[in-house]
Amino acid sequence: MPRYPWLLTDSVDTGRTPYKIKSMKSLGVPYADEDIDNAESAYREQADAIVAGLAASDLPVEWDKELVALIAYLQRLGKNELATHLGKAR
């Protein structure tokens, strides 16, 4: 498998997150206005949890790196958004 060193060095522009969510909502993804308003803080909360887990495994990484975004995406795959909000994630 090839190496992906930029995942540890490249940063995600979190300032664009609300705009991305708004765009997805316009395409039919069921986001509430609250999701858009809280996008950056929700992103940071999830990123901080991932960073803590990585630090426990002796892999220090900053919250805004591509690696953290990729892990968050992979953790989200297959989960129903409504069930997640209700605390019943699949």
Rosetta constraint file for C-alpha pairs under 8 A:
AtomPair CA 5 CA 9 HARMONIC 6.99 0.50
AtomPair CA 6 CA 10 HARMONIC 5.32 0.50
AtomPair CA 6 CA 66 HARMONIC 7.52 0.50
AtomPair CA 7 CA 65 HARMONIC 6.48 0.50
AtomPair CA 7 CA 66 HARMONIC 4.68 0.50
AtomPair CA 7 CA 67 HARMONIC 4.60 0.50
AtomPair CA 8 CA 61 HARMONIC 6.84 0.50
AtomPair CA 8 CA 65 HARMONIC 5.95 0.50
AtomPair CA 8 CA 66 HARMONIC 6.50 0.50
AtomPair CA 8 CA 67 HARMONIC 5.82 0.50
AtomPair CA 9 CA 65 HARMONIC 6.40 0.50
AtomPair CA 9 CA 66 HARMONIC 7.53 0.50
AtomPair CA 10 CA 65 HARMONIC 5.68 0.50
AtomPair CA 10 CA 66 HARMONIC 5.87 0.50
AtomPair CA 11 CA 64 HARMONIC 5.36 0.50
AtomPair CA 11 CA 65 HARMONIC 4.36 0.50
AtomPair CA 11 CA 66 HARMONIC 5.73 0.50
AtomPair CA 12 CA 64 HARMONIC 5.56 0.50
AtomPair CA 12 CA 65 HARMONIC 5.84 0.50
AtomPair CA 12 CA 66 HARMONIC 5.91 0.50
AtomPair CA 12 CA 69 HARMONIC 7.61 0.50
AtomPair CA 13 CA 17 HARMONIC 7.57 0.50
AtomPair CA 13 CA 64 HARMONIC 7.88 0.50
AtomPair CA 14 CA 40 HARMONIC 6.45 0.50
AtomPair CA 14 CA 43 HARMONIC 7.88 0.50
AtomPair CA 14 CA 64 HARMONIC 7.64 0.50
AtomPair CA 15 CA 40 HARMONIC 7.14 0.50
AtomPair CA 16 CA 20 HARMONIC 6.34 0.50
AtomPair CA 17 CA 21 HARMONIC 6.27 0.50
AtomPair CA 17 CA 39 HARMONIC 6.40 0.50
AtomPair CA 17 CA 40 HARMONIC 6.59 0.50
AtomPair CA 18 CA 22 HARMONIC 6.11 0.50
AtomPair CA 18 CA 36 HARMONIC 5.11 0.50
AtomPair CA 18 CA 37 HARMONIC 6.99 0.50
AtomPair CA 18 CA 39 HARMONIC 5.60 0.50
AtomPair CA 18 CA 40 HARMONIC 7.07 0.50
AtomPair CA 19 CA 23 HARMONIC 6.14 0.50
AtomPair CA 19 CA 36 HARMONIC 7.85 0.50
AtomPair CA 20 CA 24 HARMONIC 6.28 0.50
AtomPair CA 21 CA 25 HARMONIC 6.08 0.50
AtomPair CA 21 CA 31 HARMONIC 7.41 0.50
AtomPair CA 21 CA 35 HARMONIC 7.97 0.50
AtomPair CA 21 CA 36 HARMONIC 6.15 0.50
AtomPair CA 21 CA 39 HARMONIC 7.91 0.50
AtomPair CA 22 CA 26 HARMONIC 6.33 0.50
AtomPair CA 22 CA 31 HARMONIC 7.98 0.50
AtomPair CA 22 CA 36 HARMONIC 6.50 0.50
AtomPair CA 23 CA 27 HARMONIC 6.58 0.50
AtomPair CA 24 CA 28 HARMONIC 6.60 0.50
AtomPair CA 24 CA 29 HARMONIC 5.55 0.50
AtomPair CA 25 CA 29 HARMONIC 4.65 0.50
AtomPair CA 25 CA 30 HARMONIC 6.11 0.50
AtomPair CA 25 CA 31 HARMONIC 5.65 0.50
AtomPair CA 31 CA 35 HARMONIC 6.04 0.50
AtomPair CA 31 CA 36 HARMONIC 7.40 0.50
AtomPair CA 32 CA 36 HARMONIC 6.87 0.50
AtomPair CA 33 CA 37 HARMONIC 6.25 0.50
AtomPair CA 34 CA 38 HARMONIC 6.02 0.50
AtomPair CA 35 CA 39 HARMONIC 5.69 0.50
AtomPair CA 38 CA 42 HARMONIC 5.97 0.50
AtomPair CA 39 CA 43 HARMONIC 6.00 0.50
AtomPair CA 40 CA 44 HARMONIC 6.20 0.50
AtomPair CA 41 CA 45 HARMONIC 6.13 0.50
AtomPair CA 42 CA 46 HARMONIC 6.25 0.50
AtomPair CA 43 CA 47 HARMONIC 6.03 0.50
AtomPair CA 44 CA 48 HARMONIC 5.96 0.50
AtomPair CA 44 CA 63 HARMONIC 7.22 0.50
AtomPair CA 45 CA 49 HARMONIC 6.50 0.50
AtomPair CA 46 CA 50 HARMONIC 6.44 0.50
AtomPair CA 46 CA 72 HARMONIC 7.28 0.50
AtomPair CA 47 CA 51 HARMONIC 6.08 0.50
AtomPair CA 47 CA 63 HARMONIC 5.30 0.50
AtomPair CA 47 CA 64 HARMONIC 7.36 0.50
AtomPair CA 47 CA 68 HARMONIC 6.21 0.50
AtomPair CA 47 CA 69 HARMONIC 7.38 0.50
AtomPair CA 47 CA 72 HARMONIC 7.30 0.50
AtomPair CA 48 CA 52 HARMONIC 6.15 0.50
AtomPair CA 48 CA 63 HARMONIC 5.95 0.50
AtomPair CA 49 CA 53 HARMONIC 6.39 0.50
AtomPair CA 50 CA 54 HARMONIC 6.23 0.50
AtomPair CA 50 CA 63 HARMONIC 7.92 0.50
AtomPair CA 50 CA 68 HARMONIC 6.58 0.50
AtomPair CA 50 CA 71 HARMONIC 7.59 0.50
AtomPair CA 50 CA 72 HARMONIC 7.49 0.50
AtomPair CA 51 CA 55 HARMONIC 6.02 0.50
AtomPair CA 51 CA 60 HARMONIC 7.22 0.50
AtomPair CA 51 CA 61 HARMONIC 6.32 0.50
AtomPair CA 51 CA 62 HARMONIC 6.84 0.50
AtomPair CA 51 CA 63 HARMONIC 6.02 0.50
AtomPair CA 51 CA 68 HARMONIC 7.13 0.50
AtomPair CA 52 CA 56 HARMONIC 6.25 0.50
AtomPair CA 53 CA 57 HARMONIC 6.64 0.50
AtomPair CA 54 CA 58 HARMONIC 6.46 0.50
AtomPair CA 54 CA 59 HARMONIC 5.10 0.50
AtomPair CA 54 CA 60 HARMONIC 6.29 0.50
AtomPair CA 54 CA 61 HARMONIC 7.32 0.50
AtomPair CA 55 CA 59 HARMONIC 5.02 0.50
AtomPair CA 55 CA 60 HARMONIC 4.88 0.50
AtomPair CA 55 CA 61 HARMONIC 7.39 0.50
AtomPair CA 61 CA 65 HARMONIC 7.25 0.50
AtomPair CA 61 CA 68 HARMONIC 7.99 0.50
AtomPair CA 63 CA 68 HARMONIC 6.42 0.50
AtomPair CA 64 CA 68 HARMONIC 6.86 0.50
AtomPair CA 64 CA 69 HARMONIC 7.57 0.50
AtomPair CA 65 CA 69 HARMONIC 6.74 0.50
AtomPair CA 66 CA 70 HARMONIC 6.14 0.50
AtomPair CA 67 CA 71 HARMONIC 6.23 0.50
AtomPair CA 68 CA 72 HARMONIC 6.17 0.50
AtomPair CA 69 CA 73 HARMONIC 6.18 0.50
AtomPair CA 70 CA 74 HARMONIC 6.20 0.50
AtomPair CA 71 CA 75 HARMONIC 6.07 0.50
AtomPair CA 72 CA 76 HARMONIC 6.25 0.50
AtomPair CA 73 CA 77 HARMONIC 6.50 0.50
AtomPair CA 78 CA 90 HARMONIC 7.46 0.50
AtomPair CA 79 CA 83 HARMONIC 7.62 0.50
AtomPair CA 79 CA 84 HARMONIC 7.06 0.50
AtomPair CA 79 CA 89 HARMONIC 6.01 0.50
AtomPair CA 79 CA 90 HARMONIC 5.61 0.50
AtomPair CA 80 CA 84 HARMONIC 6.16 0.50
AtomPair CA 80 CA 89 HARMONIC 6.52 0.50
AtomPair CA 80 CA 90 HARMONIC 6.88 0.50
AtomPair CA 81 CA 85 HARMONIC 6.40 0.50
AtomPair CA 81 CA 89 HARMONIC 7.91 0.50
AtomPair CA 82 CA 86 HARMONIC 6.34 0.50
AtomPair CA 83 CA 87 HARMONIC 6.13 0.50
AtomPair CA 83 CA 88 HARMONIC 4.77 0.50
AtomPair CA 83 CA 89 HARMONIC 5.02 0.50
AtomPair CA 83 CA 90 HARMONIC 7.32 0.50
AtomPair CA 84 CA 88 HARMONIC 5.54 0.50
AtomPair CA 84 CA 89 HARMONIC 4.52 0.50
AtomPair CA 84 CA 90 HARMONIC 7.90 0.50
